[in-house]
Amino acid sequence: MAAISMTWSLPTLKHPRVNRYRGGGMAFATANKETTTTTLGVKVTQGLGDLPKVVLTSSHGSEAELYLYGGCVTSWKVGSKDLLFVRPDAVFNGQKPISGGIPHCFPQFGPGLMQQHGFARNSNWSIVDSENVDGSPVITLQLKESPYTRAMWDYSFQALYKITLDNKTLSTELKITNTDNKPLSFTTALHTYFSASVSGASVKGLKGCKTLNKDPDPKNPIEGKEERDVVTYPGFVDCVYLGTPNKLHLDNGLGDVISIKNTNWPDAVLWNPHLTMEACYKDFVCVENAQIGSVDLEPEKSWVATQLLSVG
């Protein structure tokens, strides 16, 4: 069957510098069809495995890509350099989480009562809002409960994920709202993979933080305190940092220093699998903003956290 392309004209608001589109959860792609929406630096099309993909392009020339499956940002390019990393073993079949970029861990970080890292990273998100502010494209995704999520976590909820691309920054805002009539609890993280030379990569800003080191036994983390000014990745690294500052700096060993600034992400995780992923471990490091302790939300209450990545 030949590919079918459709384009929607999007409304312009009165404000001369702000244009907005509200998608209302519209399905942008169906089997055997290619559906492309192009407006204001936001393009929705088919990506790998025919999964719906959003391409954001700022007026400054930076670009980001994200998949509705998993609500996963898979690329952030400033100039010609992609600062994020997708593993070569990543699959784009809508059956397994996308391994790389910025996957979600929600409503559970790590192992627990449900599947590893919860269900948000292998659920289909929808587009509910799109706008452009002074040349910076903004898109908001939504995830709500379904029979699939209720089988693991029997709550009504709304997750809104707002992504903004600017000249040398990529910012995200995650808002979780309890839409149920009973309290709920969750943990969460953004499992960010950065392109890096692992032998030269380092992180500053963690000195003095309490640590839960999962090496050598992930089931029995060793408690400690970070004494180093500069934390490196000398081998297998899987360490939780509690009570982290709201700004860290990653030197990716490739000539870039990336500022990782946050609000309301109280913890962080550094991870590199070393020889357990021999094919690619040298090419990335993970620096993850996280909420390790449980967030307890009463009905109609919300929790919001932001992350701002910048390079310069």
N, C-alpha and C positions, 0 to 999 in steps of 0.2 A: 504494500500500500504506500502511495506517495505521502511524503510528509506534508502536514497541513500547518500553515502558519497563520496565527491570528494576532491582531494588535488592537488594544483598547486605547481610546483617547481619554486622557486623564484630566480632571478638572483643575483649574487654576484658581487659587484663592485671591482675595483682594490684596494681601500683603505682597508687594512686588518682588520680594526676595525669597518668599517661601511658597513652594508648591507642594500640594499634598494629595495623596490618593488613599482612599480607604477600601481595602479589598474585601472586607467582610467574610474572610475565609474562603474566597473563590478558589476552586480547583484550577490550577494553572497548567496541569499536564495530565494527559490520559494515555492509555496504552495505544501505541502505534500512531501517536500524534505528537507533533512538536508545537508547543504553544509559547510564543515569544511576546513579552511585553517590554517595550522600550520607552522609557521616559525619564528625564531628569536624572540621568546617571544610574538608573535602576533597570536592569534587564533580566527577565525571567525566561529561562530556556531549558532545554534538556542537557544534562551533563552526562558523566560516565554512567553506564548501565541504564541509560534513559531515565535517570532520576532527575526530578526538577531541581534546577540550579539557579541561583541568583548571582548576577555579576553587578557589583557596585563600582562605579568609576567616578572619581572626583574631578572637578575642573582643574585640579593641580596635576593630574596625571596618575595619581595613585589608584590602585585597584584591589578589590577584595572579591572573593567568591565564597558562597556558602550553599549548602544543600538543605532542602526542607526536610529530608530524611535525617533525623537526629538534630536538626537545627544547628548543624556543624559548619563553622567557618573553616574552610580548607586552604585558603590562600590569602595573603596580605602582601601586596607588592608595592614597594616604594622605589620609583625608578624601574629598573629591570630586575631588581633583586627581590625574591620571595623570602620573607622573614619567618614564615611558618613552614612546617614540614609534615608531609603525609608519607607514611611508611610504604615501602614497596609491596608489602603484603596486604595492604588495605583493599577491601572489596567494596564494590558499589552495586550491590544486588538487592538492597532493601531488606536483607535478612540478618545481616550482622552489622554492628556499629562500625562507622568509618574510623579507621585507625590513623589518626593524625589531625593536624589543624587544632581546633579548639572544641573537643567533644564535651558534652554535658555529663556530669554525674549528678543525678537527681532521680528520686528522692532519697538516694542512699549513696554515700561515698564508700568505695571499697566493698569488701564482702559483707554479707549480713543475711537477713531473713529472706531477701529477694535476690534476683540475679545480680552479678557483679556490676557495681556502679549504677544500679537502678535501670529505669526504662526510657528515660528521656532521650538517650543517645541512639536508641533504635525504635523511635516512634516518629510518625510523620507530623511535622509542625505545619501550620498554615500562616499565610501572610494576612495581617489585619490592618497594616498601615504602611504607607510609604511617602516620603517627602524629600525635598531638597532645600537646604538652607545655605545660601551663599556659596553654592557649588559643591556642598558636601552632602552626598546621598545618605539617607537614613531609612532603615526598614525595621519594622517590628513584626516578630513572629509570635505565634501563640500555640500553646499545647494545653489541652484540657483532658479530663478523665474520659476513659473509654472502657469497654468491656475488657480489653487487653490490660489496661493499667489497673482496673479494679480487681482483677484476678490476683494481683500482687500486692496492691495497696488500695484498700477499699475506702477511698475518699474522693469527694468532688474538689477540684482545685482549678486554678488558672495560672499558667506560667507565661509571662510576657517577656520577650527577649528583644531588646532594642539595640541595633547595631548602627554605628555612625562611622563613616570613613571621611577623614580629612587629609590634609596634605601629607603629614608624616605621623598621623595618629590613627589608631583604630580603637574605638571605645564601645563597650557593651554595658547594658543595664539589664539585670535579671530581676524580675518582680514576681514573687510567688504569693498568691492570694488564696486563702481558705474560703471556698464557696460552699462548704458543707455546713451542716447544722451541728457538728461536733468538732472538738479540737483535733488537730493533726500535728505530727512532728516529722521533721526530715533533716537530713544532712545533704550537703551539695558541694560541688567544686567545678572549676573550669580546668580541664585536663590539657593545658596548652603545650603543644609540641613546637619548639623553636628550631629552625635550621641552625646548625652549629658545627663547629669542629670540637668534638668532645674533649680532646686533649688540651684545647686552649680556652674552653668555656669556663666562666666563673660567675658567681653571684655575690653582690655586696648588699649589706643591710640586715643580715640575719644574726649578727653577733649579739649574744645575750639571751637569745630566744630558747625556750625549753624545746627539747627535741625528743621525738619518738622514732628511734632508728630501727627500721625493719630488716636490716642486714646484721646478722645472718639468718634470723628466724622471723619471717613476716607475722607469724601468729603470736609471737611474744616480743613486742618492740622493747628496745632498751631505752630507758629514760636517761636524759642527759641535758647538757647545756652547750650551746654553740659558742666556742671560744675563738673561732677564726674570724678575721675581718673579711677575708675573701674565701668563699666556699667553692671548691672545685669538684670535678667528677672523675676521680682517679680509677674507678672501677665500677662495680655494681653499686648504684645509689638508689635508695628508697627511704627517704627520711621526711617525717612530718615535723613542721615547725609551728609551735603554738604561740599565739600572741605576737604575731609579726607586725612590723611597722607598716604604714600605708603606702610605702614606696620602696621598691627594690630595684637594683640595676643588674642587668644581665649583659656581660660581655660574651658575645657568641663565638669568639675566636675567629671570626671571619671578617673583622674590621668594623663591626657594628656594636654600639652600646644601646641597649633597649631599656627604657624606663618602664617599669611595671607598677603603676599607681592604682590604688583601689580605695573604695569606701565600703565598709561593712563586710569585707572578707577578712576575718580575724586571723586566719591561719594560712600556711603555705606548704607545698609539698615539692621536693626536688626528686626527680626520678630519671634514671637511665638504666636500661636493662643489661648493658655490657654484653658479655658473650652469650647470654640467653637469646639475643637477637643479633647474631654475628653479622648478618647481611647489611644492617643499617645503623647499629648503635653509635658508630663514629660520627654520624651526620646529624644528630639531633640531641637536644636535652629538653626535659620538661621542667617548667617552673609553673606551678599550679596555685592559683588562688583558691582557698577552700574554707568551708565551714564544717569543721570536724565535729564539734559538739552539736547536739540536737537543737534545732529551732522549733519552738512550740508556738503554734498559731491558733488563736481562738477563731471561731467563725467570723467571717467578714474582715479579718485582719490580714495585713500584708507584710512581707519582708522584702527589702530591696538592697541590692549590692551592685556596685559598678566596678569596672576595670578599664583602665586607660593605658594602652600600649603606645609608646612614642619612641621614635628613633631620630637621632640627630648627632 
